[in-house]
Amino acid sequence: MAVPEEETALVEESDIVVVVVVVVVVVVVVVVVVKVVEVVVIVPAAVVVVVAVVVVAVATSPRRGLVVDARLVDREVTVVAVVVIVGLVVVVIGVVVVAVVVVVVGLVVVVVVLVVVVAAAVAVVVAAAVAVVVAAAVVVVVVVVVVVVVVVV
């Protein structure tokens, strides 16, 4: 006996549902990770860089007259430059981490989809093999019955 069409259709639908659910879950996880990295790493580092630049601009402004000693200006500029460099490095690292996470998750989604597709193909092949074996068994039974009938009669 062949596998009923209803069962194979259900298998295919469930495979599609699994793929869709996995892809949706992975996309949600990626979005959450990206947002967390943005909020925890990139945004604070960018804010630090902007604040440092504003501090240097205000401190070294000739109109403000806040800084008279050139050594103080040099020290503040050096500190702010270090803060800016570290902040920019953190921003770049955050962006790279987000990019790597997106690429890795994308690859995982592709692999999962391929595995599901291969599993579905294997299921179809197994169902076909079972159908062939069942058909062969039916043929053997029919031949045996015919031989028995011919020999007995």
C-alpha positions in Angstrom: 0.0 0.0 0.0 1.2 3.5 -0.8 1.4 6.2 1.8 -1.9 8.1 1.7 -1.6 11.6 0.2 -3.1 13.2 3.4 -0.1 11.9 5.5 2.5 13.2 3.1 0.7 16.5 2.8 0.7 16.8 6.6 4.4 16.0 6.7 5.2 18.7 4.2 3.0 21.3 6.0 4.6 20.5 9.3 8.1 20.9 7.7 7.0 24.3 6.4 5.7 25.3 9.8 8.9 24.3 11.5 11.0 26.3 9.0 8.8 29.3 9.4 8.8 29.1 13.2 12.6 28.6 13.3 13.2 31.6 10.9 10.9 33.8 12.9 12.5 32.9 16.2 16.0 33.4 14.8 15.1 36.8 13.3 13.5 37.9 16.6 16.7 36.8 18.5 18.9 38.7 16.1 16.9 41.8 16.4 16.9 41.6 20.2 20.7 41.0 20.2 21.4 43.9 17.8 19.2 46.2 19.8 20.9 45.2 23.1 24.3 45.7 21.6 23.2 49.1 20.3 21.7 50.2 23.6 24.5 48.8 25.8 27.6 49.4 23.7 27.2 51.6 20.7 24.9 54.4 21.9 26.8 55.0 25.2 30.1 55.0 23.4 28.8 57.5 20.8 27.4 59.7 23.6 30.8 59.7 25.3 32.5 60.7 22.1 30.1 63.5 21.5 30.3 64.8 25.1 34.1 64.7 24.9 34.2 66.7 21.7 31.8 69.2 23.2 33.9 69.5 26.3 37.0 70.2 24.3 35.2 72.7 22.1 33.9 74.6 25.2 37.2 74.3 27.2 39.3 75.6 24.3 36.9 78.3 23.1 38.7 81.7 23.1 35.4 83.5 23.7 34.8 81.6 27.0 38.2 82.4 28.4 37.9 79.4 30.7 41.3 78.1 29.9 44.3 80.4 30.2 47.2 78.0 30.8 48.2 76.1 27.6 49.3 73.1 29.6 45.8 72.7 31.0 44.5 72.8 27.4 47.0 70.2 26.3 46.1 68.0 29.2 42.4 68.3 28.6 42.8 67.8 24.9 44.9 64.7 25.5 42.3 63.2 27.9 39.5 64.0 25.6 41.4 62.6 22.6 41.9 59.3 24.5 38.2 59.2 25.5 37.3 59.9 21.8 39.6 57.2 20.5 38.4 54.6 23.1 34.8 55.6 22.4 35.3 55.2 18.7 37.0 51.8 19.2 34.0 50.7 21.3 31.6 51.9 18.6 33.5 50.1 15.9 33.7 46.9 18.0 30.0 47.2 18.7 29.2 47.6 15.0 31.5 44.6 14.1 29.9 42.5 16.8 26.4 43.3 15.4 27.5 42.5 11.9 29.1 39.2 12.9 26.0 38.2 14.9 23.8 39.0 11.9 26.0 37.0 9.5 26.4 34.0 11.9 22.7 33.9 12.6 22.0 34.2 8.8 24.2 31.2 8.2 22.5 29.3 11.0 19.1 30.0 9.4 20.4 28.9 6.0 21.8 25.6 7.5 18.5 25.0 9.4 16.5 25.5 6.3 18.8 23.2 4.3 18.5 20.5 7.0 14.7 20.8 7.1 14.6 20.6 3.3 17.0 17.6 3.2 14.9 15.9 6.0 11.8 16.5 4.0 13.5 15.0 0.9 14.6 12.0 2.9 11.1 11.5 4.2 9.7 11.6 0.7 12.4 9.0 -0.5 11.6 6.8 2.5 7.9 7.0 1.9 8.5 6.1 -1.8 10.8 3.2 -0.7 8.1 1.9 1.7 5.5 2.2 -1.1 7.8 0.2 -3.4 8.4 -2.5 -0.8 4.7 -2.7 0.0 3.9 -3.0 -3.7 6.5 -5.7 -4.1 5.1 -7.6 -1.2 1.6 -7.4 -2.7 3.0 -8.7 -6.1 4.7 -11.6 -4.2 1.5 -12.5 -2.4 -0.5 -12.4 -5.6 2.1 -14.6 -7.4 2.2 -17.0 -4.5 -1.6 -17.2 -4.5 -1.7 -17.7 -8.3 1.0 -20.4 -8.1 -0.9 -22.2 -5.2 -4.2 -22.0 -7.1 -2.5 -23.3 -10.3 -0.7 -26.1 -8.5 -3.8 -27.1 -6.4 -6.2 -27.0 -9.3 
